[in-house]
Amino acid sequence: MQGDTPGKRIDRAIGASLKELRQSRKQSARWLAEQSGISAAMISRIENGLVSPSIDTLAALADALEVPIVSLFREARTEHTDYTLVRHGQGLKSTRLAGGHCHEYVNLALHSRKDLRFQARRVTLLRDEGRPPTYIGHGVVFVQALEGEAIYRYGETRYTLAAGDSISVDAELNHGFEEVLTPEFVFLTVQAERP
């Protein structure tokens, strides 16, 4: 569009998100006006991308709809996005050496943005390859046991994980597998953190 500035695109994206959120709750603009203290006329102008709402206005609308304020920006798009598609049996194969331990893993996903670092790996531990390393980090770690059985340590607590079990932990406390109980233990690990 001629004269289409980034600000105008964001105004339209906010309006589209607001309208979708309101309609998904089967509520009228009048209802939203009563709940938020923002006039129905202003809500209409926002939904049509005709005005740039203030943060206070966005906060009032988000509170009325019982959603985080960031939900009003969900239609705003960046000029680029990344995705990773890994077909069955594929992925970037790597080996980790740590002291007397060695294990294989396959990187399934890695996304690094200014606000988030996300990675997913399929890891294979063998019982006779020494004690696996423990970790301390940031963010959250999710582990899903796929095959075999092993003991997972989180701080001073130990959990036996078998195929189908999962655990998610705050990564700031010592965590990691302490002992592999079967000849082989395979698991999926997903970690998300701020860089």
BELURFEN-V420663 format. One line per field, one symbol per residue. ss: DSSP state (~ for helix, > for strand, _ for the rest). psi: psi as a letter, one per 30 degrees, with the letter a starting at -180 (. if undefined). burial: 1 if it has 24 or more other ideal C-beta (glycine too) atoms within 12 Angstrom, else 0. Layout:
# BELURFEN-V420663
ss=???
psi=???
burial=???
This chain:
# BELURFEN-V420663
ss=_____~~~~~~~~~~~~~~~~~~~____~~~~~~~~___~~~~~~~~_______~~~~~~~~~~~___~~~~~__________________>>>>>>>__>>>>>>>>>>>>____>>>>>>>>>>________>____>>>>>>>>_>>>>>>__>>>>>>___>>>>>____>>>>>>___>>>>>>>>>>__
psi=kkgjleeeeeeeeeeeeeeeeeefghkleeeeeeefgkleeeeeeefggfljkleeeeeeeeeefhlkefffgffkklfllklkjjlkgaljklkkkjbgkklklkkfkjkjlffkkkkkkjkkkkegglkllllkblbkkkkjkekaklkkkjbgkkkkklkfllkklkffkkllkekkflekkklkkkkklk.
burial=000000000111111111101100001010011001010001101110101010001101110110101011100000000000000000000001000010111111100000000111111111001001111010111111111111111100001010000010101000111111110011111111100
